Amino acid sequence: MPDQTPNQDNIGVVLAFITPGIIQLLMDNRHITAEGASILLYNSRLYKLLEDEETKLWHLSYPILYDMLEEELTTGEITFPEEQ
């Protein structure tokens, strides 16, 4: 059976499953459009870290990633969970 672990070549596939949940939470909690939420996410430092498979952030749930993004947007900092 082939290895199913994401790597830098297929991290985009993983992100395609993660990002809709984060965008929906941004829309719900910030009362913004999908376009506005997408812009916030895709221009964030967190998203750049998510794109780097070596950070292993892809294994976190989208609610945790959303909380990390909110922290970045409000404070400019990102706190990584203990399991990192």
N, C-alpha and C positions, 0 to 999 in steps of 0.2 A: 504494500500500500504506500503511495507517495506521501511525502511529508506535507501536511496541510498548514504548517506554520507560515504566517506571512513573512515575506522577505521584501527587500527594497524594490524588486521588480513587480510585485503584486500588491503592494500596500494600498494602491489606489482602489482596488476592489474592496478591501476592508474599510477604507474611508467612505466608500459609497454606502455602506451599511450603517456607519456610525454618524455621519454628518446630518442626515435628516432628523434624527432625534434631537440633536443639539440645536438645530435650526428651529424646530418646533418649540422647544423650551424657550429659546430667545423670543420667538414670536409671542408666545403665551405670557411670559413674564415681563417683557419689555413693551408689549403691545405695539409691535412693529410688523412690517410686511416681511414676506419671505425674502424678498430682495434685500431689504435692510439687514435682516438677520444673516443672510448669506455673506453680505459685505463685511459685517462685523467678524464673522467666523473666519472667512478666508483671508482676511487681512491681519489676523491675530498672530501673535508669537506662538500661542498654543497650537494653532493649525500647522505652523511650520515645524513644530516639534512632533506633531502627529504624523506628518509626512516622512519623518526620519524614522524608519523601522527600528533603528538601534535604541531609541528611547523607550520602546515597548509600551508606549502610552495606548496603543491600539487595543490592549487587553482590558483597559478600564471601561466601565459602563458609561453610556452617554450622559446619565445624570451626574456622575462624578466629573466627567470632562466639562460638562456645562458649568458646574460649580467652579472649576479651575478657570474657565473662561471668564465667568463673572468676576472672579477675583482679579484677573488680569485687567479687565475693563474698568474696574472701580479703583484699583490700587496701583496698577502697573506691574504687579508682582504675580508670580505663579508659585503656589505651594504644591509640591509633589506629595502624593499619598505615601504613607509609611512603607507600603509594600514595594516601592520603587527601588 
